[in-house]
Amino acid sequence: MDRQRLIYLIKRSRQGKCSISEKAELYELMQNPSVEQEMLTLWDQLQDEKPLDVSEDDSNRLYDKIRVQTEANGPLRSNDKLQRRIPPFFQKVISVAALLTIFFVAYMVTFHPISEDEVIAEDSELHAEVTPGSKKARIVFEDGTYQELGNGAAPNSNHMFRVGKEDGVSYVESFGAHEKATIHTLITPVGGEYVVRLNDGTKVWLNANSSLKYPVSFSDVDIREVELEGEAYFDVAKLEIHGKRIPFVVKSQGQILKVLGTEFNINTFRDKVTTTLVEGSVQVSFDGMKREQPYVLKPNDQAIYDSRSKQTNIVQIDPYYVTAWKNGDFAFDNAPLKNVMEDISRWYDVEIEYKTGVNDIRFSGKVSKFESIETLLQTIEWTGSVKLKLDGRRITVMK
């Protein structure tokens, strides 16, 4: 019997994290007559887990079952040399510990059987086809109601916005000063992206697993303000009201970015706010910043703000690799492999499991976001640095 595997399955079960296949595997292991002796040997590796909350009725029924099974199979046999070295008191402690461990696993097998529906559900998940993401999102209104967008949802229009088949959602045609206080939130799921054109003509590409909060109208305002979580590319339109230029402000995890008209990308994943300027000029400031004047970015500047350390670093980069996602590509230039796999996880809606350390591995390359997952993983494997195994919706990274 694989002892480490047994430890892993028992701990997963006690934490309530066992998958259906792992429950089945644990059940099979429990049929092994030698399992009691294995648990006696492994007790020191299991004793730090929290106790199981078992009802008195379950406890009595389970004890009777274990006792009957033990009598049928014969008592546990301890090594004679071990008996001579260990005092009787500690022998009893070890026996009780082993019985408690057996008690727990037997409880899980007896009172938490695996249903046929669970097995079917897990089998479906393991064999589900992994496909690229697509254009899909949800608009959430102030009253909590929402409208689905893309992914088969029918195009729709109302007095605030218009939804098209190809060009996303547009507020350009909305009007009326009474609407300026109305706030909408555009949310993309894992495996989704969407485009929104705001009332002032500003166009925003929202990446997967992101959200953008914005007013439906910029009529008679002193400032245009939106809030971002996740990643988005902005093409900000210039706006003048009564001869005055109206600044555009993006708030994102402690960063405040102010522009008049420009193109830039903001990414708030990985506990950092990364702002990349493509055209124009922007001012960037941060919550709690000691610096009196905001940072002013020029084209190809990238500001990286660490929200934990409150440190900001500005470097010159090629914005192509940062903005390729909005044009339908993955493009990386000496990027950490973990960052690459995180992007893949968000777009293909898959789980990443690491069987080896990858902190020293970097990847450079370009591939379409709409390639099959197999083609994409093969492209990464060609570097020779790692092996990638696709099992259902899980990608395992190995060397």
C-alpha positions as CSV (number, residue, x, y, z in Angstrom):
1,M,0.0,0.0,0.0
2,D,1.2,3.5,-0.9
3,R,1.4,5.1,2.6
4,Q,1.9,8.7,1.4
5,R,-1.1,8.3,-0.8
6,L,-3.2,7.0,2.1
7,I,-2.1,10.0,4.3
8,Y,-3.0,12.4,1.5
9,L,-6.5,10.9,1.0
10,I,-7.3,10.8,4.7
11,K,-6.3,14.4,5.2
12,R,-8.2,15.5,2.1
13,S,-11.3,13.7,3.4
14,R,-11.0,15.2,6.9
15,Q,-10.7,18.7,5.3
16,G,-13.8,18.0,3.1
17,K,-11.8,18.5,-0.1
18,C,-11.9,14.9,-1.5
19,S,-13.1,14.7,-5.1
20,I,-15.5,11.9,-6.1
21,S,-12.6,9.9,-7.6
22,E,-10.5,10.4,-4.4
23,K,-13.4,9.2,-2.3
24,A,-13.7,6.1,-4.5
25,E,-10.0,5.5,-4.2
26,L,-10.1,5.8,-0.4
27,Y,-13.0,3.4,-0.3
28,E,-11.0,0.8,-2.2
29,L,-8.0,1.3,0.0
30,M,-10.2,0.7,3.1
31,Q,-11.0,-2.8,1.7
32,N,-7.4,-3.9,2.3
33,P,-7.2,-6.1,5.4
34,S,-3.8,-4.5,6.3
35,V,-5.2,-1.0,6.5
36,E,-5.4,-1.1,10.3
37,Q,-1.7,-1.8,10.6
38,E,-0.8,0.9,8.1
39,M,-2.8,3.5,10.1
40,L,-1.1,2.4,13.3
41,T,2.3,3.1,11.6
42,L,1.1,6.4,10.2
43,W,-0.6,7.8,13.3
44,D,2.2,10.3,14.0
45,Q,1.5,11.9,10.6
46,L,-2.2,12.1,11.1
47,Q,-2.6,13.1,14.7
48,D,-2.4,16.9,14.0
49,E,-5.7,16.9,12.2
50,K,-8.8,18.3,13.9
51,P,-11.2,15.8,15.5
52,L,-14.2,14.5,13.7
53,D,-17.7,15.6,14.8
54,V,-19.6,12.3,15.0
55,S,-23.1,11.9,16.6
56,E,-23.5,9.5,19.4
57,D,-25.8,7.2,17.4
58,D,-23.3,7.1,14.5
59,S,-20.5,6.5,17.1
60,N,-22.3,3.5,18.7
61,R,-23.2,1.9,15.4
62,L,-19.8,2.4,13.9
63,Y,-18.0,1.1,17.0
64,D,-20.1,-2.1,16.8
65,K,-19.2,-2.5,13.2
66,I,-15.5,-2.0,13.8
67,R,-15.5,-4.4,16.8
68,V,-17.3,-7.1,14.8
69,Q,-14.9,-6.7,11.8
70,T,-11.9,-6.8,14.2
71,E,-13.2,-10.0,15.8
72,A,-13.7,-11.6,12.4
73,N,-10.3,-10.7,11.1
74,G,-8.4,-11.3,14.4
75,P,-6.8,-8.7,16.7
76,L,-4.1,-6.3,15.7
77,R,-0.7,-8.0,16.0
78,S,2.1,-5.9,17.3
79,N,5.7,-6.6,16.8
80,D,7.1,-8.6,19.8
81,K,10.3,-6.5,19.9
82,L,8.2,-3.3,19.9
83,Q,6.1,-4.7,22.7
84,R,9.2,-5.3,24.8
85,R,10.5,-1.7,24.3
86,I,7.3,0.2,24.8
87,P,5.7,0.4,28.3
88,P,2.1,-1.0,28.6
89,F,0.6,2.5,29.1
90,F,2.0,3.8,25.8
91,Q,1.0,0.6,24.0
92,K,-2.6,1.4,25.0
93,V,-2.3,5.0,23.8
94,I,-1.0,3.9,20.4
95,S,-3.8,1.3,20.1
96,V,-6.4,3.9,20.9
97,A,-4.9,6.3,18.4
98,A,-4.9,3.7,15.7
99,L,-8.5,2.8,16.5
100,L,-9.5,6.5,16.3
101,T,-8.0,6.8,12.9
102,I,-9.7,3.7,11.7
103,F,-12.9,5.0,13.3
104,F,-12.7,8.2,11.2
105,V,-12.0,6.6,7.9
106,A,-14.7,4.0,8.5
107,Y,-17.1,6.7,9.4
108,M,-16.5,8.5,6.1
109,V,-16.9,5.3,4.1
110,T,-20.0,4.2,6.1
111,F,-22.0,7.4,6.5
112,H,-20.8,9.4,3.4
113,P,-21.3,6.9,0.6
114,I,-20.6,8.1,-3.0
115,S,-23.8,8.6,-4.9
116,E,-24.3,7.5,-8.5
117,D,-25.1,11.2,-9.4
118,E,-21.7,12.3,-7.9
119,V,-19.8,9.7,-9.9
120,I,-21.6,10.7,-13.1
121,A,-20.9,14.4,-12.4
122,E,-17.2,13.8,-11.8
123,D,-17.0,11.6,-14.9
124,S,-18.6,14.3,-17.0
125,E,-16.2,16.9,-15.5
126,L,-13.1,14.8,-16.2
127,H,-14.2,14.2,-19.8
128,A,-15.4,17.8,-20.5
129,E,-14.0,19.4,-23.6
130,V,-11.7,22.4,-22.8
131,T,-12.5,25.2,-25.3
132,P,-11.2,28.7,-25.6
133,G,-13.0,31.6,-24.1
134,S,-15.5,33.7,-26.0
135,K,-17.4,37.0,-26.0
136,K,-19.7,36.9,-22.9
137,A,-20.4,39.1,-20.0
138,R,-23.2,40.4,-17.7
139,I,-24.4,43.9,-17.1
140,V,-25.5,44.4,-13.5
141,F,-27.9,47.3,-12.8
142,E,-28.2,49.4,-9.7
143,D,-31.2,47.4,-8.4
144,G,-29.3,44.1,-8.6
145,T,-31.0,42.8,-11.7
146,Y,-28.8,42.0,-14.7
147,Q,-28.7,41.2,-18.4
148,E,-26.6,38.5,-20.0
149,L,-24.5,39.4,-23.0
150,G,-22.9,37.3,-25.7
151,N,-22.6,33.5,-25.7
152,G,-26.0,33.1,-27.4
153,A,-27.8,35.9,-25.6
154,A,-30.1,37.8,-28.0
155,P,-29.1,41.3,-28.9
156,N,-31.1,43.9,-27.0
157,S,-31.5,47.6,-26.8
158,N,-33.1,50.1,-24.4
159,H,-33.0,53.8,-23.7
160,M,-29.6,53.5,-22.0
161,F,-27.5,51.2,-24.2
162,R,-27.5,49.1,-27.3
163,V,-26.2,45.6,-27.6
164,G,-24.9,44.3,-31.0
165,K,-23.8,40.9,-32.2
166,E,-20.2,41.9,-33.0
167,D,-19.5,45.3,-31.5
168,G,-20.4,44.7,-27.8
169,V,-22.5,47.1,-25.8
170,S,-22.7,50.8,-26.5
171,Y,-23.9,53.7,-24.4
172,V,-23.0,56.4,-27.1
173,E,-26.6,56.9,-28.0
174,S,-27.9,57.2,-24.4
175,F,-28.9,60.7,-23.4
176,G,-30.5,62.7,-20.6
177,A,-29.0,64.5,-17.6
178,H,-31.3,62.5,-15.4
179,E,-29.3,59.4,-16.1
180,K,-25.9,60.7,-15.1
181,A,-26.1,59.2,-11.6
182,T,-27.1,55.7,-12.8
183,I,-24.2,53.2,-12.4
184,H,-23.8,49.9,-14.4
185,T,-21.2,47.2,-13.8
186,L,-19.9,45.1,-16.7
187,I,-18.6,41.7,-15.4
188,T,-16.8,39.1,-17.5
189,P,-16.5,35.5,-16.2
190,V,-13.5,33.2,-16.4
191,G,-13.4,32.3,-20.1
192,G,-15.1,35.5,-21.2
193,E,-14.2,38.9,-22.6
194,Y,-16.3,41.8,-23.8
195,V,-16.1,45.3,-25.3
196,V,-18.1,48.4,-24.1
197,R,-18.3,51.8,-25.6
198,L,-19.1,54.4,-22.9
199,N,-21.3,57.4,-23.3
200,D,-18.4,59.7,-24.2
201,G,-17.1,57.4,-26.9
202,T,-14.4,55.8,-24.8
203,K,-13.9,52.2,-25.8
204,V,-12.9,49.6,-23.2
205,W,-11.9,46.0,-23.8
206,L,-12.5,43.9,-20.6
207,N,-10.5,40.8,-20.2
208,A,-11.6,37.5,-18.5
209,N,-12.5,37.5,-14.8
210,S,-12.8,41.3,-14.6
211,S,-15.3,44.0,-13.9
212,L,-15.8,47.6,-14.8
213,K,-18.2,50.0,-12.9
214,Y,-19.2,53.2,-14.8
215,P,-22.0,55.8,-15.2
216,V,-24.3,55.4,-18.1
217,S,-24.0,59.1,-19.0
218,F,-21.3,61.8,-18.7
219,S,-23.7,64.7,-19.3
220,D,-22.8,67.9,-17.4
221,V,-20.0,66.4,-15.3
222,D,-16.7,67.7,-14.1
223,I,-14.9,64.3,-14.2
224,R,-15.4,61.0,-15.9
225,E,-14.7,58.3,-13.3
226,V,-14.8,54.4,-13.6
227,E,-13.6,51.6,-11.4
228,L,-11.7,48.5,-12.6
229,E,-11.0,45.1,-11.1
230,G,-9.0,42.7,-13.3
231,E,-7.7,43.8,-16.7
232,A,-8.9,46.2,-19.3
233,Y,-7.5,48.1,-22.3
234,F,-8.8,51.7,-22.6
235,D,-9.0,53.9,-25.7
236,V,-10.1,57.2,-24.0
237,A,-12.0,59.7,-26.1
238,K,-11.5,63.4,-25.5
239,L,-14.5,65.2,-24.1
240,E,-15.2,68.9,-23.7
241,I,-18.2,70.4,-22.0
242,H,-18.8,74.2,-22.2
243,G,-15.2,74.6,-23.6
244,K,-13.7,72.7,-20.7
245,R,-11.8,69.4,-21.1
246,I,-13.2,66.7,-18.9
247,P,-10.6,64.4,-17.4
248,F,-11.1,60.6,-17.4
249,V,-10.2,58.8,-14.1
250,V,-9.7,55.0,-13.6
251,K,-9.6,53.8,-10.0
252,S,-8.1,50.3,-9.5
253,Q,-6.9,48.8,-6.2
254,G,-5.4,51.9,-4.7
255,Q,-4.2,53.4,-8.0
256,I,-5.8,56.5,-9.4
257,L,-5.1,57.2,-13.1
258,K,-6.0,60.5,-14.7
259,V,-6.0,61.2,-18.5
260,L,-7.5,63.6,-21.0
261,G,-7.4,61.3,-24.1
262,T,-5.1,58.3,-24.6
263,E,-4.7,54.5,-24.9
264,F,-3.5,52.3,-22.0
265,N,-3.8,48.9,-20.4
266,I,-4.4,48.3,-16.6
267,N,-3.9,44.9,-15.0
268,T,-4.8,44.4,-11.3
269,F,-4.1,40.7,-11.1
270,R,-1.3,39.2,-8.9
271,D,-1.6,41.8,-6.0
272,K,-0.1,44.4,-8.3
273,V,-1.5,47.2,-10.5
274,T,0.3,47.3,-13.8
275,T,-0.4,50.3,-16.0
276,T,1.0,50.4,-19.5
277,L,0.7,53.5,-21.6
278,V,0.4,53.0,-25.4
279,E,-0.4,56.6,-26.6
280,G,-0.8,60.0,-25.0
281,S,0.0,60.9,-21.4
282,V,-1.4,59.9,-18.0
283,Q,-0.9,60.9,-14.4
284,V,-0.8,58.1,-11.9
285,S,-1.1,58.4,-8.1
286,F,-1.7,55.9,-5.3
287,D,-3.5,55.7,-2.0
288,G,-1.2,56.8,0.8
289,M,1.5,58.0,-1.6
290,K,4.0,60.2,0.1
291,R,5.1,61.7,-3.1
292,E,3.6,65.2,-3.6
293,Q,3.3,65.0,-7.4
294,P,1.7,62.1,-9.4
295,Y,3.8,60.1,-11.7
296,V,3.5,61.1,-15.4
297,L,3.8,58.3,-17.8
298,K,5.0,58.6,-21.4
299,P,4.2,56.1,-24.3
300,N,5.8,52.7,-23.6
301,D,6.1,53.4,-19.9
302,Q,4.9,50.8,-17.5
303,A,4.1,51.6,-13.9
304,I,4.0,48.6,-11.5
305,Y,2.4,49.4,-8.1
306,D,2.7,46.7,-5.4
307,S,-0.3,47.2,-3.1
308,R,1.4,45.3,-0.3
309,S,4.7,47.1,-0.1
310,K,3.3,50.4,-1.5
311,Q,6.2,50.6,-3.8
312,T,6.1,51.8,-7.4
313,N,8.5,50.9,-10.2
314,I,8.4,52.5,-13.7
315,V,10.1,50.8,-16.7
316,Q,10.1,51.1,-20.5
317,I,8.6,48.1,-22.3
318,D,7.1,47.0,-25.6
319,P,3.4,47.4,-25.1
320,Y,2.7,44.8,-27.8
321,Y,3.1,41.9,-25.3
322,V,0.8,43.6,-22.8
323,T,-2.0,44.4,-25.2
324,A,-2.0,41.4,-27.5
325,W,-4.9,39.8,-25.5
326,K,-7.4,42.3,-26.9
327,N,-6.4,41.5,-30.4
328,G,-7.0,37.7,-29.9
329,D,-3.4,36.5,-29.0
330,F,-1.3,35.4,-26.1
331,A,2.1,37.0,-26.5
332,F,4.9,36.7,-23.9
333,D,8.4,38.1,-23.7
334,N,10.5,36.3,-21.1
335,A,7.4,36.0,-18.9
336,P,7.4,33.9,-15.7
337,L,5.7,30.6,-16.5
338,K,3.3,31.0,-13.6
339,N,2.0,34.2,-15.1
340,V,1.6,32.4,-18.4
341,M,-0.3,29.6,-16.8
342,E,-2.5,32.0,-14.9
343,D,-3.5,33.7,-18.1
344,I,-4.3,30.3,-19.7
345,S,-6.4,29.4,-16.6
346,R,-8.5,32.5,-16.8
347,W,-9.2,32.2,-20.5
348,Y,-9.8,28.4,-20.8
349,D,-11.4,28.1,-17.4
350,V,-9.0,25.3,-16.2
351,E,-7.2,24.5,-12.9
352,I,-3.4,24.5,-12.8
353,E,-1.5,22.1,-10.6
354,Y,2.2,22.2,-10.1
355,K,4.2,19.0,-9.5
356,T,7.5,20.9,-9.7
357,G,8.9,24.3,-8.9
358,V,8.7,26.8,-11.9
359,N,10.0,30.0,-10.4
360,D,13.1,29.9,-12.6
361,I,11.2,29.1,-15.8
362,R,10.3,31.8,-18.3
363,F,8.5,31.7,-21.6
364,S,8.6,33.7,-24.8
365,G,6.2,33.2,-27.7
366,K,2.9,34.1,-29.4
367,V,-0.2,31.9,-30.0
368,S,-3.8,32.6,-30.8
369,K,-6.2,32.7,-27.9
370,F,-8.6,30.7,-30.0
371,E,-6.3,27.7,-30.6
372,S,-7.2,24.4,-29.1
373,I,-5.9,23.9,-25.6
374,E,-3.8,21.0,-26.8
375,T,-2.0,23.1,-29.4
376,L,-1.3,25.8,-26.8
377,L,0.2,23.4,-24.3
378,Q,2.3,21.8,-27.0
379,T,3.7,25.2,-27.9
380,I,4.8,25.8,-24.3
381,E,6.3,22.2,-24.1
382,W,8.5,22.9,-27.1
383,T,10.7,25.1,-24.9
384,G,11.8,21.8,-23.2
385,S,11.5,23.4,-19.8
386,V,8.3,21.6,-18.6
387,K,5.8,18.9,-19.5
388,L,2.1,19.7,-19.4
389,K,-0.6,17.1,-18.8
390,L,-4.2,17.8,-19.5
391,D,-6.7,15.8,-17.5
392,G,-10.3,17.0,-17.8
393,R,-10.2,20.6,-16.7
394,R,-6.9,20.3,-14.8
395,I,-3.4,21.0,-16.3
396,T,-0.5,19.4,-14.4
397,V,2.9,21.1,-14.8
398,M,5.8,18.7,-14.5
399,K,9.5,18.4,-15.4
